[in-house]
Each structure stands twice: as C-alpha cells, then as structure tokens.
C-alpha cells in the first residue's frame, strides 16, 4: 500500500530532522536526561519508519487486513511513543510519560500482526 511507504518516508525524514535538532538545537537548553529521552524518541521513530516501509512493500504482496492493521498500529505507535517522548523532553511534564507505554504496546501489536500476516499469506 503506497500510503504506508509514504508515511514511512515522511517519518524517516522527520526522525533525521528531529535528531539533528536535538543534537544541535537542544544541547545546553534541556537537561542531559531529556536529551537522552529525545534521542530515544528519534531512534524508535526511525526504526518504525523503516517498519512502515516494509509494511507498505508487504501490502503489495499480501491481501490481508492484518497487514493494514499492522501499518496503522505502527503509525499510532510512532505518534504515541515518540510523540509523547518529544513533548516530554521539551516540556518536562512527567505525566506525558504515561502515554509512552501505550505507543510501545501499539508497536508490539504491529510487529505481531506483521508476523501473523506473513506467516499466513506468504
């Protein structure tokens, strides 16, 4: 599905841009602990951007709602996991950290759905 390839490429771009911003624009402006949190968000966004690219390619070979759900769960995971960590890093509002595990569960579900779809259909 072309949409997941586009979303993957967009998020890879965003991960590179936010990684550079964190390294050059936030250094000295936020505590080191939050720079590490920022980097974690960048890393997970990039890995899952690549995952979206894989899902997009698989969607062209597998006709299953499982692969579609996998893509949407991965996209939601990026927004919830990485997004919450980016916001937490710059605002230092610790309650935002409660959102992060929801994104992590979305990532896990996405990978499981991909495994099942590939196992059943390839």
Secondary structure, 3 states (H helix, E strand, C coil): CHHHHHHHHHHHHHHHHHHHHHHHHCECCECHHHHHHHHHHHHHHHHHHHHHHHHHHHHCCCCCHHHHHHHHHHHHHHHHHHHHHHHHHHHCCHHHHHHHHHHHHHHHHHHHHHHHHHHHHC
